[in-house]
Amino acid sequence: MAALRERRKYELAVVILTYNVKEALLDCLASVVLEGTANRQLIVVDNASADGTKEAVEKEFPEVKYIYSQKNLGFAAGNDLAIPEVQADYVLFLNPDTVVVDKAIGKSLAFMKSRPEIGALTCRVELPDGSLDYSCHRGLPTPWNALCYFSGLAKLFPKWGLVSGYTATHLDISVPHEMECGNGTFFLVRRTAGEAVGWWDKDYFWNGEDVDFCYRLREAGWKIYFYPPARIIHYKGSSSGLQKTARKPVPTQVRLQSARAGIEAMRIFYEKHYLNKYPQGLRKLVEAGITLLEKYRLTKIKMEITHD
């Protein structure tokens, strides 16, 4: 019987990567189990947590396939650890600091199954106050889109597609539609699409890997969709500490590491996908802008620490 269970083919695999957020993860798992999605495989990858996560999960959710890494591999490499264990045609990568509500997983899966052209899908991701987490609905960070975003033009003219390319605020978020980029908080991937592009790019440690994944899927001919009839709640920043919606304080070292990794992701993405698409002179301007942003974000964190 054990051998038969090992060979079982599931319809969906839910992969949750965690790092020192035990309470949040337990709540997330409880919400996934409560939804009751049939024929579902549940996998947790632990990026070397030291807060008793492993023991708590094994006690409360014995059905979970638990993968423990001896070191923090980051988001992309951590999620990739689960791929050899996946026995399903669809894979949902879900953040541990989320709560699934109102059958969001089942709704999203049914929609994706009805549209064979969809390679990846993100549902409506809400912050605790009910507002939209902008990362779940956005465009690609082309140099122009980035300029409009960081200069504030996108905020000034949110409905003008020419300048709101990154925020994608000119699109109707009340109905399902194609978009350029979703995010890894709730990232439902068709297995054939994931295999076609080689899953996550491990050159990214944290941040940017979901943008890269979407970029490669689109290059391979797959569509990315936003599906608002399904929603989850996201306590954003619970692992990185970079947002005020985090469920608990995060160590300063982790916050600084996360900020640096997020900035480095911008450099990696540009080098991989835009370096040969734009004039060489633009590279210096982009690097200067990224460096300024890096100094600003690190200084902001250090100032917050000083004031605490």
Beta strands, then each sheet from edge to edge (+ up, - down):
strand 1: 10-18
strand 2: 40-46
strand 3: 65-68
strand 4: 88-94
strand 5: 98-101
strand 6: 118-126
strand 7: 177-179
strand 8: 186-190
strand 9: 223-234
sheet 1: 3+ 2+ 1+ 4+ 8- 6+ 9+ 5-
sheet 2: 3+ 2+ 1+ 4+ 8- 6+ 9+ 7-
end
